């Protein structure tokens, strides 16, 4: 689980992210990156959005969330500071290896 300082609440920030953020696509993810509302020196904050269409069973959705969150947590220093990031996985991410997920996320967030 990510530290509280690295978590982003979608209830309060989703509209701002979609309006001010840049949307980037890859074969594994859709990522929306926006400047942080807390300033440039703020920690990077992440939110995950896994739809029922992607993984109909809650077990699959939560497993994917845990996997992506753990990859982000272990490599937190490699993501840009002062950014709010919304990660939306695609179908291919269910079977992708950890290394590919990490490289894809780093490429989309930078």
For each residue, the residues with C-beta under 8 A, 3 or more apart:
1: 69 73
2: 6 7 46 69 72 73
3: 6 7
4: 7
5: 43 45
6: 2 3 43 44 45 46 72 73 76
7: 2 3 4 45 46 47
8: 13 45 46 47 84 85 86
9: 12 13 47
10: 13 14 47 49 86
11: 14
12: 9
13: 8 9 10 16 17 37 47 84
14: 10 11 17 18 47 86
15: 18 19
16: 13 19 20 34 37
17: 13 14 20 21 32 34 47 84 86
18: 14 15 21 32
19: 15 16
20: 16 17 34 35
21: 17 18 32 33 34 84 86
22: 32 33 34
23: 30 31 32
24: 30 31 32 33 108
25: 29 30 31
26: 29 31 104 107 108
27: 90 92 104
28: 89 90 92 93 96 100 101 104
29: 25 26 87 88 89 90 93 104 105 108
30: 23 24 25 87 88 90
31: 23 24 25 26 85 86 87 88 105 108 109
32: 17 18 21 22 23 24 85 86 88
33: 21 22 24 83 84 85 108 109
34: 16 17 20 21 22 83 84 85
35: 20 40 82 83 84
36: 39 40 42 44 45 82 83 84
37: 13 16 84
38: 42 82
39: 36 42 82
40: 35 36 81 82
41: 81 82
42: 36 38 39 45 81 82
43: 5 6 81
44: 6 36 76 79 80 81 82 83 84 85 109
45: 5 6 7 8 36 42 83 84 85
46: 2 6 7 8 69 72 85 86 87
47: 7 8 9 10 13 14 17 84 85 86 87
48: 65 68 69 86 87 88 89
49: 10 86 87 88
50: 54 55 61 64 65 88 89
51: 54 55 88
52: 55 56 61
53: 56
54: 50 51 61 64 89 90 91 94
55: 50 51 52 60 61 64 94
56: 52 53 60
57: 60 61
58: 61 62
59: 62 63
60: 55 56 57 63 64 94
61: 50 52 54 55 57 58 64 65
62: 58 59 65 66
63: 59 60 66 67
64: 50 54 55 60 61 67 68 89 93 94
65: 48 50 61 62 68 69
66: 62 63 69 70
67: 63 64 70 71 98 101
68: 48 64 65 71 72 87 89 93 101 105
69: 1 2 46 48 65 66 72 73
70: 66 67 73 74
71: 67 68 74 75 98 101 102 105
72: 2 6 46 68 69 75 76 79 105
73: 1 2 6 69 70 76
74: 70 71
75: 71 72 78 79 102 106
76: 6 44 72 73 79
77:
78: 75 106
79: 44 72 75 76 83 85 105 106 109
80: 44 83 109 110
81: 40 41 42 43 44
82: 35 36 38 39 40 41 42 44
83: 33 34 35 36 44 45 79 80 109
84: 8 13 17 21 33 34 35 36 37 44 45 47
85: 8 31 32 33 34 44 45 46 47 79 109
86: 8 10 14 17 21 31 32 46 47 48 49
87: 29 30 31 46 47 48 49 68 105
88: 29 30 31 32 48 49 50 51
89: 28 29 48 50 54 64 68 93 94
90: 27 28 29 30 54 93
91: 54 94
92: 27 28 95 96
93: 28 29 64 68 89 90 96 101
94: 54 55 60 64 89 91
95: 92
96: 28 92 93 100 101 104
97: 100 101
98: 67 71 101 102
99: 102 103
100: 28 96 97 103 104
101: 28 67 68 71 93 96 97 98 104 105
102: 71 75 98 99 105 106
103: 99 100 106 107
104: 26 27 28 29 96 100 101 107 108
105: 29 31 68 71 72 79 87 101 102 108 109
106: 75 78 79 102 103 109 110
107: 26 103 104 110
108: 24 26 29 31 33 104 105
109: 31 33 44 79 80 83 85 105 106
110: 80 106 107
